[in-house]
């Protein structure tokens, strides 16, 4: 069917979706995604099959190739979802900290602790205010420690674009933190 699609047979791609679509949609749904997210990834998977159909190696089983695409999309979606909530979860955990923990003796002065809390809040706000592309690029590379190549692949952009997004995000964060003494 994919070979027919490549040669221009307009009925081949709908047949491909009809044959493999239910399995792919089921895979996304069983992975814990909501219906809307599963359907979005389903569409993205078949869009990628269409776009990359000419690079398919016919010696490899089509089903394995299709599910490699689906798996990569799922991993990327879950990673982005986790990164989006990363700072929100940390913020809630910090706010929900018991009073005993907040009042625990420390080696630093209350002024330093207050300044550190203020700086963390400013960084979190600055991250939330970044454009989504810059925020994700920064979080993938700096927070998650992914290589630029992997992060660029996840975000679907060339490495130079990713580098630009990270640089712009760092500049905006630096501007948001200007005037604050770095605490160590």
Backbone as a printed PyTorch tensor [residue, N CA C, xyz], in Angstrom:
tensor([[[ 0.8220, -1.1970,  0.0000],
         [ 0.0000,  0.0000,  0.0000],
         [ 0.8670,  1.2630,  0.0000]],

        [[ 1.9540,  1.2330,  0.7850],
         [ 2.8220,  2.4100,  0.8330],
         [ 3.4980,  2.6160, -0.5180]],

        [[ 3.9060,  1.5360, -1.1450],
         [ 4.5210,  1.6480, -2.4780],
         [ 3.5210,  2.2410, -3.4700]],

        [[ 2.2730,  1.8260, -3.3780],
         [ 1.2430,  2.3880, -4.2600],
         [ 1.0410,  3.8690, -3.9630]],

        [[ 1.0640,  4.2210, -2.6880],
         [ 0.9140,  5.6310, -2.2940],
         [ 2.0440,  6.4720, -2.8820]],

        [[ 3.2530,  5.9650, -2.7980],
         [ 4.4190,  6.6940, -3.3040],
         [ 4.2980,  6.9330, -4.8110]],

        [[ 3.7390,  5.9670, -5.5110],
         [ 3.6040,  6.1090, -6.9690],
         [ 2.3900,  6.9240, -7.3740]],

        [[ 1.6380,  7.4180, -6.3850],
         [ 0.5460,  8.3260, -6.7060],
         [-0.8420,  7.7390, -6.6550]],

        [[-1.0000,  6.5170, -6.2220],
         [-2.3230,  5.8980, -6.1110],
         [-3.0650,  6.5560, -4.9440]],

        [[-4.1070,  7.3360, -5.2670],
         [-4.8110,  8.1060, -4.2350],
         [-5.6390,  7.2340, -3.3040]],

        [[-5.9300,  6.0100, -3.6840],
         [-6.7060,  5.1300, -2.8020],
         [-5.8250,  4.3830, -1.8100]],

        [[-4.5220,  4.3950, -2.0040],
         [-3.6160,  3.6000, -1.1630],
         [-3.5030,  4.1370,  0.2580]],

        [[-3.3860,  5.4380,  0.4080],
         [-3.1760,  5.9720,  1.7590],
         [-4.4090,  5.7750,  2.6410]],

        [[-5.6230,  6.0410,  2.1500],
         [-6.7910,  5.7280,  2.9770],
         [-6.8700,  4.2470,  3.3630]],

        [[-6.4670,  3.3600,  2.4690],
         [-6.4300,  1.9270,  2.7830],
         [-5.4270,  1.6480,  3.8980]],

        [[-4.2910,  2.3110,  3.8120],
         [-3.2510,  2.1640,  4.8300],
         [-3.7850,  2.5960,  6.2020]],

        [[-4.4660,  3.7180,  6.2250],
         [-5.0380,  4.2190,  7.4800],
         [-6.1250,  3.2660,  7.9810]],

        [[-6.9380,  2.7720,  7.0760],
         [-8.0040,  1.8550,  7.4750],
         [-7.4360,  0.5680,  8.0620]],

        [[-6.3610,  0.0740,  7.4850],
         [-5.7810, -1.1930,  7.9510],
         [-5.0070, -1.0260,  9.2550]],

        [[-4.1840,  0.0270,  9.3630],
         [-3.3130,  0.1680, 10.5270],
         [-3.8010,  1.1980, 11.5400]],

        [[-4.7330,  2.0510, 11.1380],
         [-5.2030,  3.1180, 12.0060],
         [-5.7520,  2.6690, 13.3420]],

        [[-6.6370,  1.6680, 13.3690],
         [-7.1760,  1.2460, 14.6610],
         [-6.0940,  0.7800, 15.6470]],

        [[-5.0870,  0.0950, 15.1520],
         [-3.9990, -0.3560, 16.0310],
         [-3.2130,  0.8240, 16.5880]],

        [[-2.9350,  1.8000, 15.7380],
         [-2.1660,  2.9770, 16.1730],
         [-2.9760,  3.7920, 17.1750]],

        [[-4.2500,  4.0270, 16.8820],
         [-5.0960,  4.7760, 17.8040],
         [-5.2310,  4.0270, 19.1320]],

        [[-5.3860,  2.7250, 19.0660],
         [-5.4490,  1.9070, 20.2840],
         [-4.1690,  2.0010, 21.0980]],

        [[-3.0310,  2.0080, 20.4130],
         [-1.7380,  2.1370, 21.1020],
         [-1.6870,  3.4410, 21.8870]],

        [[-2.0680,  4.5390, 21.2490],
         [-2.0510,  5.8320, 21.9370],
         [-3.0530,  5.8530, 23.0850]],

        [[-4.2370,  5.3130, 22.8550],
         [-5.2560,  5.3140, 23.9040],
         [-4.8400,  4.4540, 25.0940]],

        [[-4.2780,  3.3050, 24.8310],
         [-3.8250,  2.4210, 25.9150],
         [-2.6200,  2.9850, 26.6590]],

        [[-1.9690,  3.9500, 26.0650],
         [-0.8050,  4.5640, 26.7130],
         [-1.2040,  5.6070, 27.7420]],

        [[-2.4960,  5.7510, 27.9710],
         [-2.9680,  6.6610, 29.0100],
         [-3.3100,  8.0540, 28.5220]],

        [[-3.3180,  8.2630, 27.2300],
         [-3.6570,  9.5790, 26.7030],
         [-5.1690,  9.7530, 26.6590]],

        [[-5.6070, 10.9760, 26.8070],
         [-7.0100, 11.2900, 26.5990],
         [-7.3470, 11.1510, 25.1270]],

        [[-8.6350, 11.1160, 24.8360],
         [-9.0780, 10.9000, 23.4540],
         [-8.5240, 11.9640, 22.5000]],

        [[-8.5870, 13.2270, 22.9050],
         [-8.1210, 14.3050, 22.0180],
         [-6.6260, 14.1780, 21.7260]],

        [[-5.8320, 13.9170, 22.7520],
         [-4.3820, 13.7820, 22.5570],
         [-4.0750, 12.5550, 21.6990]],

        [[-4.7780, 11.4590, 21.9510],
         [-4.5600, 10.2430, 21.1650],
         [-4.8850, 10.4960, 19.6960]],

        [[-5.9780, 11.1960, 19.4320],
         [-6.3520, 11.4950, 18.0490],
         [-5.3550, 12.4420, 17.3890]],

        [[-4.8600, 13.4190, 18.1440],
         [-3.8440, 14.3260, 17.5970],
         [-2.5780, 13.5700, 17.2130]],

        [[-2.1230, 12.6870, 18.1000],
         [-0.9130, 11.9210, 17.8060],
         [-1.1470, 10.9330, 16.6680]],

        [[-2.3460, 10.3760, 16.5970],
         [-2.7160,  9.4930, 15.4930],
         [-2.5630, 10.2290, 14.1620]],

        [[-3.1200, 11.4320, 14.1030],
         [-3.0170, 12.2290, 12.8710],
         [-1.5680, 12.5700, 12.5640]],

        [[-0.8120, 12.9280, 13.5950],
         [ 0.5970, 13.2630, 13.3960],
         [ 1.3830, 12.0530, 12.8960]],

        [[ 1.0780, 10.8750, 13.4350],
         [ 1.7840,  9.6620, 13.0070],
         [ 1.5830,  9.4180, 11.5150]],

        [[ 0.3440,  9.5150, 11.0530],
         [ 0.0970,  9.2610,  9.6390],
         [ 0.5700, 10.4140,  8.7500]],

        [[ 0.5980, 11.6010,  9.2960],
         [ 1.1930, 12.7140,  8.5450],
         [ 2.6790, 12.4470,  8.3350]],

        [[ 3.3280, 11.9250,  9.3640],
         [ 4.7580, 11.6100,  9.2310],
         [ 4.9850, 10.4480,  8.2700]],

        [[ 4.0920,  9.4750,  8.2980],
         [ 4.2040,  8.3780,  7.3300],
         [ 4.1360,  8.9560,  5.9180]],

        [[ 3.1910,  9.8580,  5.6940],
         [ 3.0500, 10.4660,  4.3690],
         [ 4.3080, 11.2510,  3.9850]],

        [[ 4.7650, 12.1160,  4.8850],
         [ 5.9140, 12.9710,  4.5880],
         [ 7.1890, 12.1520,  4.3610]],

        [[ 7.3610, 11.0960,  5.1430],
         [ 8.6050, 10.3210,  5.0810],
         [ 8.4580,  9.0180,  4.2910]],

        [[ 7.3760,  8.8780,  3.5550],
         [ 7.1280,  7.6140,  2.8520],
         [ 8.2320,  7.2570,  1.8600]],

        [[ 8.8070,  8.2540,  1.2210],
         [ 9.8540,  7.9590,  0.2300],
         [11.1590,  7.5010,  0.8720]],

        [[11.3300,  7.7940,  2.1640],
         [12.5530,  7.3580,  2.8450],
         [12.3740,  6.0150,  3.5460]],

        [[11.1900,  5.4210,  3.4380],
         [10.9290,  4.1210,  4.0660],
         [11.7850,  3.0410,  3.4130]],

        [[12.4010,  2.2210,  4.2360],
         [13.2230,  1.1020,  3.7690],
         [12.3250, -0.1290,  3.6600]],

        [[12.0320, -0.5400,  2.4460],
         [11.0850, -1.6390,  2.2360],
         [11.5870, -2.9840,  2.7660]],

        [[12.8520, -3.0750,  3.1250],
         [13.3610, -4.3100,  3.7340],
         [12.9230, -4.4270,  5.1890]],

        [[12.4700, -3.3280,  5.7420],
         [12.0100, -3.3010,  7.1330],
         [10.4840, -3.4770,  7.1480]],

        [[ 9.9550, -4.2290,  8.1130],
         [ 8.5000, -4.3840,  8.1760],
         [ 7.8070, -3.0310,  8.3680]],

        [[ 6.7710, -2.7800,  7.5730],
         [ 6.0700, -1.5050,  7.6550],
         [ 5.5040, -1.2770,  9.0490]],

        [[ 4.9020, -2.2890,  9.6210],
         [ 4.2810, -2.1510, 10.9500],
         [ 5.3160, -1.6960, 11.9900]],

        [[ 6.5140, -2.2510, 11.9460],
         [ 7.5700, -1.8520, 12.8890],
         [ 7.9470, -0.3860, 12.6730]],

        [[ 8.0480,  0.0260, 11.4190],
         [ 8.3810,  1.4120, 11.0970],
         [ 7.2850,  2.3500, 11.5890]],

        [[ 6.0380,  1.9790, 11.3470],
         [ 4.9020,  2.7900, 11.7810],
         [ 4.8680,  2.9260, 13.3010]],

        [[ 5.0970,  1.8240, 14.0050],
         [ 5.0390,  1.8980, 15.4670],
         [ 6.2750,  2.5730, 16.0640]],

        [[ 7.3800,  2.5730, 15.3520],
         [ 8.5290,  3.3710, 15.8040],
         [ 8.1660,  4.8490, 15.7410]],

        [[ 7.4870,  5.2410, 14.6840],
         [ 7.0120,  6.6310, 14.5720],
         [ 6.0490,  6.9400, 15.7050]],

        [[ 5.0850,  6.0420, 15.9260],
         [ 4.0900,  6.2550, 16.9850],
         [ 4.7560,  6.3400, 18.3590]],

        [[ 5.7020,  5.4600, 18.6020],
         [ 6.3980,  5.4680, 19.8910],
         [ 7.1720,  6.7700, 20.1040]],

        [[ 7.8640,  7.2040, 19.0830],
         [ 8.6180,  8.4590, 19.2030],
         [ 7.6910,  9.6420, 19.4440]],

        [[ 6.5540,  9.6610, 18.7750],
         [ 5.5800, 10.7300, 19.0060],
         [ 5.0520, 10.6890, 20.4360]],

        [[ 4.7530,  9.5040, 20.9200],
         [ 4.2490,  9.3710, 22.2850],
         [ 5.2880,  9.8350, 23.3020]],

        [[ 6.5180,  9.3980, 23.1350],
         [ 7.5820,  9.8140, 24.0610],
         [ 7.7450, 11.3290, 24.0540]],

        [[ 7.7310, 11.9120, 22.8890],
         [ 7.8620, 13.3610, 22.7820],
         [ 6.6950, 14.0660, 23.4560]],

        [[ 5.4950, 13.5660, 23.2240],
         [ 4.3050, 14.1680, 23.8400],
         [ 4.3810, 14.0940, 25.3640]],

        [[ 4.7230, 12.9320, 25.8900],
         [ 4.7880, 12.7710, 27.3420],
         [ 5.9100, 13.5990, 27.9580]],

        [[ 7.0290, 13.6840, 27.2650],
         [ 8.1410, 14.4890, 27.7590],
         [ 7.7460, 15.9640, 27.7980]],

        [[ 7.1190, 16.4410, 26.7300],
         [ 6.6750, 17.8290, 26.7090],
         [ 5.6400, 18.0880, 27.7990]],

        [[ 4.7380, 17.1330, 27.9820],
         [ 3.7150, 17.2820, 29.0120],
         [ 4.3610, 17.3550, 30.3930]],

        [[ 5.3400, 16.4950, 30.6430],
         [ 6.0270, 16.4850, 31.9370],
         [ 6.7950, 17.7850, 32.1510]],

        [[ 7.4350, 18.2760, 31.1160],
         [ 8.2050, 19.5060, 31.2250],
         [ 7.2900, 20.6910, 31.4800]],

        [[ 6.1450, 20.7160, 30.8270],
         [ 5.2030, 21.8160, 31.0260],
         [ 4.7400, 21.9060, 32.4700]],

        [[ 4.6100, 20.7680, 33.1090],
         [ 4.1190, 20.7790, 34.4900],
         [ 5.2400, 20.7830, 35.5210]],

        [[ 6.4610, 20.6510, 35.0770],
         [ 7.5880, 20.5200, 35.9890],
         [ 7.6400, 21.6350, 37.0150]],

        [[ 7.6200, 22.8590, 36.5750],
         [ 7.7500, 23.9610, 37.5100],
         [ 6.4700, 24.1900, 38.2970]],

        [[ 5.3430, 23.9270, 37.7170],
         [ 4.0860, 24.0480, 38.4390],
         [ 4.0310, 23.0660, 39.5920]],

        [[ 4.4890, 21.8410, 39.3700],
         [ 4.4990, 20.8370, 40.4340],
         [ 5.4650, 21.2350, 41.5310]],

        [[ 6.6200, 21.6970, 41.1490],
         [ 7.5830, 22.1240, 42.1620],
         [ 7.0440, 23.2940, 42.9620]],

        [[ 6.3640, 24.1940, 42.2910],
         [ 5.8240, 25.3620, 42.9780],
         [ 4.7750, 24.9250, 43.9940]],

        [[ 3.8650, 24.0170, 43.5980],
         [ 2.8400, 23.5450, 44.5220],
         [ 3.4800, 22.8200, 45.6850]],

        [[ 4.5050, 22.0280, 45.4160],
         [ 5.1810, 21.3190, 46.4980],
         [ 5.8120, 22.3080, 47.4620]],

        [[ 6.3920, 23.3640, 46.9340],
         [ 7.0260, 24.3540, 47.7940],
         [ 5.9720, 25.0740, 48.6230]],

        [[ 4.8680, 25.4710, 48.0100],
         [ 3.8260, 26.1760, 48.7320],
         [ 3.1700, 25.2770, 49.7670]],

        [[ 3.1020, 23.9790, 49.4860],
         [ 2.4420, 23.0610, 50.3960],
         [ 3.3850, 22.5270, 51.4690]],

        [[ 4.6130, 23.0110, 51.4900],
         [ 5.5730, 22.5250, 52.4740],
         [ 5.0780, 22.8330, 53.8810]],

        [[ 5.1980, 21.8750, 54.7810],
         [ 4.7590, 22.1120, 56.1580],
         [ 5.5270, 23.2560, 56.7940]],

        [[ 4.8800, 23.9140, 57.7300],
         [ 5.5030, 25.0490, 58.4120],
         [ 6.7770, 24.6140, 59.1180]],

        [[ 6.8020, 23.3890, 59.6390],
         [ 7.9950, 22.9190, 60.3490],
         [ 9.2080, 22.9240, 59.4220]],

        [[ 9.0070, 22.5220, 58.1500],
         [10.1260, 22.5280, 57.2160],
         [10.5860, 23.9460, 56.9330]],

        [[ 9.6470, 24.8530, 56.7930],
         [10.0080, 26.2290, 56.4910],
         [10.7340, 26.8580, 57.6610]],

        [[10.3950, 26.4370, 58.8620],
         [10.9930, 27.0310, 60.0480],
         [12.2140, 26.2570, 60.5350]],

        [[12.5950, 25.2250, 59.8220],
         [13.7370, 24.4170, 60.2450],
         [14.9880, 25.2720, 60.2710]],

        [[15.8550, 25.0140, 61.2500],
         [17.0720, 25.8060, 61.3310],
         [17.9340, 25.5940, 60.0910]],

        [[18.5660, 26.6660, 59.6540],
         [19.4550, 26.5630, 58.5030],
         [20.7100, 27.3670, 58.7800]],

        [[21.6720, 27.1580, 57.9200],
         [22.9410, 27.8380, 58.1170],
         [22.9150, 29.2470, 57.5340]],

        [[21.8500, 29.6100, 56.8080],
         [21.7880, 30.9440, 56.2250],
         [20.7910, 31.8040, 56.9900]],

        [[20.9110, 33.0730, 56.7740],
         [20.0460, 34.0180, 57.4870],
         [18.6630, 34.0500, 56.8580]],

        [[17.6550, 34.5140, 57.5950],
         [16.3100, 34.6260, 57.0350],
         [16.2630, 35.5510, 55.8150]],

        [[17.1200, 36.5700, 55.7930],
         [17.1470, 37.4760, 54.6570],
         [17.5970, 36.7570, 53.3890]],

        [[18.6070, 35.9030, 53.5150],
         [19.1100, 35.1540, 52.3620],
         [18.0530, 34.1580, 51.8850]],

        [[17.3810, 33.5000, 52.8320],
         [16.3390, 32.5450, 52.4710],
         [15.1810, 33.2500, 51.7660]],

        [[14.7940, 34.4070, 52.2530],
         [13.7130, 35.1690, 51.6340],
         [14.1130, 35.6150, 50.2310]],

        [[15.3420, 36.0620, 50.0770],
         [15.8230, 36.4780, 48.7620],
         [15.8560, 35.2840, 47.8030]],

        [[16.2480, 34.1150, 48.3040],
         [16.2840, 32.9120, 47.4630],
         [14.8790, 32.5270, 47.0240]],

        [[13.9140, 32.5760, 47.9280],
         [12.5220, 32.2650, 47.5670],
         [12.0030, 33.2530, 46.5270]],

        [[12.3350, 34.5260, 46.7050],
         [11.8950, 35.5510, 45.7570],
         [12.5100, 35.3000, 44.3820]],

        [[13.7780, 34.9320, 44.3730],
         [14.4530, 34.6800, 43.1010],
         [13.8360, 33.4650, 42.3990]],

        [[13.5200, 32.4240, 43.1460],
         [12.8870, 31.2420, 42.5600],
         [11.5350, 31.6170, 41.9590]],

        [[10.7550, 32.4140, 42.6580],
         [ 9.4570, 32.8460, 42.1500],
         [ 9.6100, 33.6670, 40.8660]],

        [[10.6130, 34.5090, 40.8230],
         [10.8440, 35.3330, 39.6300],
         [11.2590, 34.4600, 38.4530]],

        [[12.1150, 33.4770, 38.6900],
         [12.5400, 32.5670, 37.6240],
         [11.3340, 31.7760, 37.1080]],

        [[10.5170, 31.2820, 38.0240],
         [ 9.3400, 30.5140, 37.6110],
         [ 8.3810, 31.3770, 36.7870]],

        [[ 8.1690, 32.6090, 37.2250],
         [ 7.2890, 33.5080, 36.4790],
         [ 7.8930, 33.8150, 35.1080]],

        [[ 9.1970, 34.0560, 35.0820],
         [ 9.8610, 34.3490, 33.8090],
         [ 9.7530, 33.1540, 32.8640]],

        [[ 9.8870, 31.9420, 33.3700],
         [ 9.7370, 30.7450, 32.5380],
         [ 8.3230, 30.6460, 31.9830]],

        [[ 7.3380, 30.9010, 32.8090],
         [ 5.9480, 30.8450, 32.3480],
         [ 5.6820, 31.8850, 31.2670]],

        [[ 6.3830, 33.0110, 31.3240],
         [ 6.1660, 34.0940, 30.3600],
         [ 6.9290, 33.9090, 29.0440]],

        [[ 7.8280, 32.9490, 28.9840],
         [ 8.5510, 32.6880, 27.7390],
         [ 7.5960, 32.1210, 26.6960]],

        [[ 7.8570, 32.3880, 25.4340],
         [ 7.0930, 31.6920, 24.3940],
         [ 7.2900, 30.1840, 24.5700]],

        [[ 6.2660, 29.4200, 24.2580],
         [ 6.3100, 27.9790, 24.4880],
         [ 7.5290, 27.3270, 23.8410]],

        [[ 7.8670, 27.7230, 22.6320],
         [ 9.0050, 27.1080, 21.9410],
         [10.3030, 27.3430, 22.7030]],

        [[10.5010, 28.5660, 23.1930],
         [11.7170, 28.8760, 23.9450],
         [11.7380, 28.1430, 25.2860]],

        [[10.5900, 28.1120, 25.9460],
         [10.5100, 27.4420, 27.2530],
         [10.8270, 25.9600, 27.0980]],

        [[10.2120, 25.3090, 26.1090],
         [10.4600, 23.8870, 25.9180],
         [11.9060, 23.6140, 25.5270]],

        [[12.4600, 24.4510, 24.6740],
         [13.8570, 24.2660, 24.2670],
         [14.7840, 24.3840, 25.4750]],

        [[14.5410, 25.3750, 26.3090],
         [15.3670, 25.5700, 27.5090],
         [15.1910, 24.4140, 28.4860]],

        [[13.9660, 24.0160, 28.7310],
         [13.7140, 22.9410, 29.6870],
         [14.2770, 21.6080, 29.2060]],

        [[14.1340, 21.3240, 27.9150],
         [14.6640, 20.0630, 27.3910],
         [16.1770, 19.9920, 27.5130]],

        [[16.8470, 21.1000, 27.1960],
         [18.3130, 21.0600, 27.1860],
         [18.9110, 21.3100, 28.5530]],

        [[18.3930, 22.2890, 29.2800],
         [19.0070, 22.6630, 30.5540],
         [18.4630, 21.8360, 31.7160]],

        [[17.1540, 21.7210, 31.8190],
         [16.5610, 21.0020, 32.9500],
         [16.6440, 19.4970, 32.7510]],

        [[16.2380, 19.0230, 31.5770],
         [16.2340, 17.5880, 31.3280],
         [17.5920, 17.0590, 30.8810]],

        [[18.4860, 17.9360, 30.4580],
         [19.8320, 17.5250, 30.0790],
         [19.9230, 16.7970, 28.7530]],

        [[18.9380, 16.9920, 27.8790],
         [19.0020, 16.3470, 26.5650],
         [20.0080, 17.0590, 25.6750]],

        [[20.5580, 16.3270, 24.7470],
         [21.4660, 16.9520, 23.7890],
         [20.6660, 17.8980, 22.9050]],

        [[21.3500, 18.8370, 22.3010],
         [20.6800, 19.7610, 21.3970],
         [20.0490, 19.0150, 20.2220]],

        [[20.7130, 17.9980, 19.7530],
         [20.1900, 17.2230, 18.6340],
         [18.8900, 16.5240, 19.0220]],

        [[18.8700, 15.8910, 20.2160],
         [17.6590, 15.2010, 20.6550],
         [16.5210, 16.1920, 20.8940]],

        [[16.8320, 17.3010, 21.5390],
         [15.7940, 18.3060, 21.8030],
         [15.2520, 18.8800, 20.4990]],

        [[16.1370, 19.1330, 19.5600],
         [15.6880, 19.6520, 18.2620],
         [14.7940, 18.6410, 17.5620]],

        [[15.1540, 17.3750, 17.6470],
         [14.3370, 16.3350, 17.0290],
         [12.9700, 16.2620, 17.7100]],

        [[12.9320, 16.3350, 19.0230],
         [11.6680, 16.3000, 19.7570],
         [10.7860, 17.4690, 19.3690]],

        [[11.3830, 18.6460, 19.2570],
         [10.6070, 19.8380, 18.9280],
         [10.3670, 19.9900, 17.4310]],

        [[11.0140, 19.1470, 16.6470],
         [10.7960, 19.1760, 15.2060],
         [11.4010, 20.3820, 14.5170]],

        [[12.5520, 20.8350, 15.0130],
         [13.2080, 21.9950, 14.4160],
         [14.6800, 21.6690, 14.1830]],

        [[15.3370, 22.4190, 13.3160],
         [16.7810, 22.2260, 13.1400],
         [17.5350, 22.6600, 14.4020]],

        [[18.7090, 22.1010, 14.6020],
         [19.5300, 22.4340, 15.7670],
         [19.8040, 23.9430, 15.8600]],

        [[20.1240, 24.6340, 14.7610],
         [20.3460, 26.0820, 14.8860],
         [19.1160, 26.8320, 15.4280]],

        [[17.9230, 26.3950, 15.0500],
         [16.7090, 27.0170, 15.5730],
         [16.6050, 26.7760, 17.0720]],

        [[16.8660, 25.5490, 17.4920],
         [16.8420, 25.2300, 18.9180],
         [17.8350, 26.0970, 19.6820]],

        [[19.0520, 26.2300, 19.1490],
         [20.0680, 27.0530, 19.8120],
         [19.5910, 28.4990, 19.9500]],

        [[18.9330, 29.0040, 18.9220],
         [18.3960, 30.3710, 18.9700],
         [17.3440, 30.4860, 20.0570]],

        [[16.4380, 29.5070, 20.1290],
         [15.3950, 29.5370, 21.1520],
         [15.9910, 29.5070, 22.5600]],

        [[16.9950, 28.6560, 22.7720],
         [17.6270, 28.5600, 24.0940],
         [18.3260, 29.8780, 24.4290]],

        [[19.0370, 30.4420, 23.4490],
         [19.7330, 31.7100, 23.6890],
         [18.7390, 32.8110, 24.0360]],

        [[17.6560, 32.9190, 23.2890],
         [16.6460, 33.9420, 23.5710],
         [15.9950, 33.7270, 24.9330]],

        [[15.7470, 32.4760, 25.2820],
         [15.1670, 32.1830, 26.5950],
         [16.1180, 32.6030, 27.7090]],

        [[17.3900, 32.3080, 27.5320],
         [18.3760, 32.6970, 28.5610],
         [18.4790, 34.2150, 28.6790]],

        [[18.4240, 34.9030, 27.5540],
         [18.4770, 36.3730, 27.5830],
         [17.2730, 36.9230, 28.3320]],

        [[16.0830, 36.3840, 28.0460],
         [14.8870, 36.8570, 28.7390],
         [14.9380, 36.5310, 30.2320]],

        [[15.4420, 35.3680, 30.5810],
         [15.5720, 35.0290, 32.0000],
         [16.5920, 35.9370, 32.6770]],

        [[17.6900, 36.2090, 31.9920],
         [18.7040, 37.1090, 32.5630],
         [18.1210, 38.4970, 32.7800]],

        [[17.3240, 38.9660, 31.8270],
         [16.6850, 40.2750, 31.9830],
         [15.7160, 40.2760, 33.1570]],

        [[14.9880, 39.1820, 33.3080],
         [14.0370, 39.0900, 34.4170],
         [14.7540, 39.0560, 35.7620]],

        [[15.9650, 38.5330, 35.7630],
         [16.7200, 38.4130, 37.0160],
         [17.7110, 39.5600, 37.2170]],

        [[17.7740, 40.4840, 36.2860],
         [18.7260, 41.5810, 36.4460],
         [18.4100, 42.3560, 37.7230]],

        [[19.4310, 42.7240, 38.3950],
         [19.2650, 43.4460, 39.6540],
         [19.2250, 42.5360, 40.8570]],

        [[19.2060, 41.2270, 40.6400],
         [19.2140, 40.2860, 41.7540],
         [20.6120, 39.7200, 41.9100]],

        [[21.0420, 39.6440, 43.1230],
         [22.3430, 39.0620, 43.4200],
         [22.1870, 37.5520, 43.3280]],

        [[23.1270, 36.8970, 42.6540],
         [23.0970, 35.4540, 42.5510],
         [23.4890, 34.8620, 43.8820]],

        [[22.6160, 33.9810, 44.4080],
         [22.8590, 33.3520, 45.7020],
         [23.5330, 32.0150, 45.4930]],

        [[24.4820, 31.7280, 46.3300],
         [25.1370, 30.4280, 46.1990],
         [25.0700, 29.6550, 47.4780]]])
